[in-house]
Amino acid sequence: MTVRAFYSALGVDLPTWSNREAPVRCFAQPDAHNHGDRSPSCSVNLASGAWNCHGCGAHGGAYDAALHRGHSSRSAMELLIAHGLADPRARGNRKPERTPAREPRTGAQTRAPKPADERLAAVEDDVRLWAEMLGADSRLIRQLAVKRAWGSSVIRELELGFNGGRITIPIRDRHDALRGVLRYEPFGRRDPKMLAVPGTRLGLIPHPAREASDRIILVEGPPDMVAARSCGLPAIAIPGTSAWQPPWAELLAGRRVTIVMDCDEPGRRAAEGIATSLRAATIDTEVIDLWPDRQDGYDLTDRILERQRTRSRLPGARTVASLLRPVPSAHRIRVWARVRNTEEVAR
């Protein structure tokens, strides 16, 4: 067995052309990178299985990679042994459970390794203060409406805030307890676009218990979720293409789920993987590819902004439903382009 096979079992495909260090999209903290780290910033050593993200600073060995991908301490060790990357241990001498080796860095400074019991570095008072700061900034709210298609009522509903530098997005559990906070740069002025407050535990946003609809639209990332909810869609965000955890399927039991991810390879691969997980839990699931011929990360927010440019508002169910309608095939697009070019020549 090889390091390649081990990472393939984790759902991380390493390029076949690499011989020593294989470039790969960051799987430890994908939301800390633009467009899911489309230009790979992480590398995996094909001899040892050690990995390092040069973008966010996360790193570790093959065992840590398995933990980041959702394995328990026991299943991670079993996977290492199965792929010849670790020797079998005696039953009473099993490696103790621990958290991944290092928390990614925010900005230019690196942080010390994250202890297993690190608490969330934000409290309810912080969330309220940040929400008040955003609510008082009418100019910023207007920018979010124009450039991100975010509605003010949804901003209040989701308790979005502003900490003086980034938009804050709380993550809550089914009991409404705070389990994490994401910090988002909505206008692309700074990288990485998405950061997590230390101690954050990822989850679906908002928690499915807060959405009464029997139909759920699963989208890629909180920004698309906010835009979708702002025009009437019962959207819930998956926090990144590599973030899905199979136990989350139970939270969607009894619903009809439509998956709408970005139009690129990571988004489409994630959509199929999530759909497989949901169908295994006998959940009615469909996948919608907004624009099958595109590979540039076109997403639901792009679609909503396009519609807003051609309509002053999105008033009816028919218009809202059209947001999820895939663009016609490449053949029909080419026919439309020829007609348009003919009209331009005629003029």
SVG drawing of the C-alpha trace seen along z (x, -y; Angstrom):
<svg xmlns="http://www.w3.org/2000/svg" viewBox="-45 -54 56 61">
<polyline fill="none" stroke="black" stroke-width="0.4" points="0.0,0.0 1.1,-3.6 0.7,-7.1 -1.4,-7.8 -3.8,-5.0 -4.0,-6.2 -4.9,-9.7 -7.3,-8.4 -9.1,-6.5 -9.5,-9.9 -11.0,-11.4 -7.9,-13.4 -6.7,-12.7 -3.0,-13.3 -1.9,-14.1 -0.4,-11.1 2.4,-13.2 4.0,-14.2 7.0,-12.1 8.1,-13.6 5.8,-16.4 2.2,-16.2 0.3,-19.6 -3.2,-19.4 -6.0,-21.7 -6.0,-22.4 -8.2,-19.8 -7.5,-21.0 -9.1,-24.5 -10.5,-24.9 -12.5,-28.0 -9.3,-29.8 -8.6,-29.9 -10.2,-31.6 -12.6,-29.5 -11.8,-26.4 -8.0,-26.7 -8.5,-26.3 -4.7,-26.9 -3.4,-24.2 -1.4,-25.6 -0.9,-22.3 1.7,-19.6 1.9,-16.0 5.2,-14.1 4.8,-10.9 7.4,-9.0 6.2,-9.8 2.6,-11.1 3.5,-14.3 1.7,-17.4 2.0,-21.1 -0.3,-24.0 1.9,-26.9 -1.2,-29.2 -2.8,-28.8 0.0,-27.1 -1.7,-23.8 0.5,-20.8 0.9,-17.3 1.5,-13.6 -0.7,-11.0 -2.4,-10.4 -3.3,-14.1 -4.7,-14.1 -7.1,-11.3 -8.2,-13.3 -8.9,-16.4 -10.9,-14.3 -13.2,-13.2 -11.7,-9.9 -11.5,-9.0 -8.2,-8.2 -9.0,-4.5 -10.1,-4.5 -7.2,-6.7 -4.7,-4.2 -6.5,-1.3 -6.3,-3.1 -2.6,-3.8 -2.0,-0.1 -4.1,1.1 -2.0,-1.0 1.3,0.0 2.1,-3.4 2.1,-2.2 2.9,1.1 0.1,2.9 0.2,2.1 -0.8,4.2 -4.3,3.7 -3.2,1.9 -0.7,-0.2 -2.8,-2.1 -1.9,-5.7 -4.0,-8.1 -6.6,-10.3 -5.5,-13.8 -6.5,-16.7 -4.8,-17.6 -1.3,-18.9 -1.7,-22.5 -4.4,-25.1 -4.0,-27.3 -2.6,-30.7 -4.6,-33.9 -2.8,-36.5 1.0,-36.6 1.4,-35.3 1.4,-31.6 -0.2,-30.1 1.1,-27.5 -0.4,-24.0 -4.0,-23.9 -4.6,-22.0 -7.4,-19.4 -9.5,-21.4 -9.1,-24.8 -12.3,-26.8 -13.9,-29.0 -12.3,-32.5 -15.6,-34.2 -18.7,-34.4 -22.3,-35.5 -21.5,-39.1 -19.0,-39.2 -21.6,-38.0 -24.1,-40.6 -21.6,-43.4 -20.5,-42.6 -24.2,-42.3 -24.8,-45.8 -21.8,-47.2 -23.0,-45.8 -26.5,-47.0 -25.3,-50.5 -23.2,-50.6 -25.8,-51.4 -23.1,-52.0 -21.7,-48.5 -25.2,-46.9 -25.9,-48.7 -22.6,-47.4 -23.5,-43.8 -26.9,-44.2 -25.4,-45.5 -22.3,-43.3 -23.3,-40.2 -27.2,-40.2 -27.6,-40.0 -30.8,-41.2 -30.9,-43.1 -33.6,-40.9 -31.5,-37.8 -28.4,-39.5 -30.3,-40.1 -31.9,-36.6 -28.5,-34.9 -26.9,-37.4 -24.2,-38.4 -21.9,-41.1 -18.8,-43.2 -15.7,-43.1 -14.1,-46.1 -12.3,-44.1 -14.5,-41.2 -18.1,-40.0 -18.7,-37.6 -20.9,-34.5 -21.9,-32.5 -22.2,-28.7 -24.8,-27.2 -25.9,-23.8 -29.5,-22.4 -29.9,-23.9 -28.7,-27.4 -25.5,-27.2 -22.5,-28.9 -20.0,-26.4 -18.0,-28.7 -17.6,-31.9 -16.3,-32.4 -14.8,-35.7 -15.5,-36.6 -14.0,-39.2 -17.0,-39.8 -15.3,-42.1 -12.1,-40.2 -9.8,-42.8 -7.8,-40.4 -6.7,-36.8 -7.7,-34.4 -11.3,-35.2 -12.7,-33.0 -11.1,-32.5 -12.3,-30.8 -12.1,-32.1 -9.8,-29.8 -11.7,-27.0 -14.4,-26.9 -16.1,-23.6 -17.6,-23.6 -21.3,-22.8 -24.1,-23.4 -25.2,-27.1 -27.9,-27.7 -28.5,-24.5 -31.2,-22.5 -33.3,-22.6 -33.8,-26.3 -35.2,-25.8 -38.9,-24.6 -39.1,-24.0 -39.4,-20.4 -37.1,-21.3 -33.5,-22.3 -31.0,-23.8 -27.5,-22.9 -25.0,-25.4 -21.3,-25.9 -20.3,-28.3 -22.2,-30.8 -22.0,-33.7 -24.1,-31.8 -26.4,-30.7 -27.1,-34.3 -27.7,-35.4 -30.1,-32.5 -32.1,-33.1 -32.3,-36.7 -34.4,-35.9 -36.6,-33.2 -34.7,-30.0 -34.5,-27.7 -30.7,-27.5 -28.2,-25.9 -24.5,-26.3 -21.8,-23.5 -18.7,-25.3 -16.4,-24.3 -16.1,-21.6 -14.1,-19.3 -16.1,-20.0 -19.0,-17.6 -19.4,-15.1 -21.6,-12.0 -23.3,-12.4 -24.8,-15.6 -27.1,-13.6 -29.1,-12.7 -29.9,-16.4 -31.7,-16.4 -33.8,-13.3 -37.3,-13.7 -36.4,-16.6 -36.0,-16.9 -32.5,-18.1 -31.2,-20.0 -27.4,-20.4 -26.1,-23.4 -22.3,-23.7 -19.9,-25.9 -19.2,-25.2 -15.7,-23.8 -14.1,-20.4 -14.0,-20.6 -17.6,-21.8 -18.9,-19.1 -16.9,-16.3 -18.2,-17.5 -21.8,-17.6 -21.6,-14.0 -20.0,-12.9 -22.6,-14.7 -25.4,-13.3 -24.0,-9.7 -23.9,-10.3 -27.5,-11.6 -28.9,-8.9 -27.2,-6.3 -29.3,-7.8 -32.5,-7.4 -32.8,-11.1 -34.5,-12.4 -31.6,-14.2 -30.9,-15.9 -27.8,-17.7 -28.2,-20.9 -25.2,-22.1 -26.0,-25.7 -23.8,-25.9 -22.4,-22.5 -20.0,-24.0 -18.2,-26.3 -15.1,-25.5 -14.4,-28.9 -16.3,-28.7 -19.5,-30.3 -21.9,-30.1 -25.4,-30.8 -24.5,-34.3 -23.3,-35.0 -26.7,-33.7 -28.6,-35.9 -26.7,-39.0 -27.3,-38.4 -31.0,-38.1 -31.0,-41.3 -29.4,-43.2 -32.2,-42.2 -35.0,-42.5 -35.6,-45.2 -36.6,-42.5 -37.3,-38.7 -41.0,-38.7 -42.6,-35.4 -42.2,-31.7 -41.6,-31.2 -38.7,-33.7 -37.2,-32.2 -37.4,-28.7 -35.6,-29.9 -32.5,-30.7 -31.8,-26.9 -32.4,-26.2 -29.2,-25.0 -27.9,-27.0 -28.5,-25.3 -25.9,-23.1 -22.9,-24.4 -24.6,-23.7 -27.5,-26.0 -25.2,-28.6 -23.2,-28.6 -26.4,-28.9 -27.5,-31.9 -24.0,-33.5 -24.2,-33.1 -27.7,-34.8 -26.4,-37.6 -23.3,-38.1 -25.5,-38.1 -27.7,-40.8 -24.7,-42.9 -23.4,-42.7 -26.8,-43.6 -26.8,-46.8"/>
</svg>
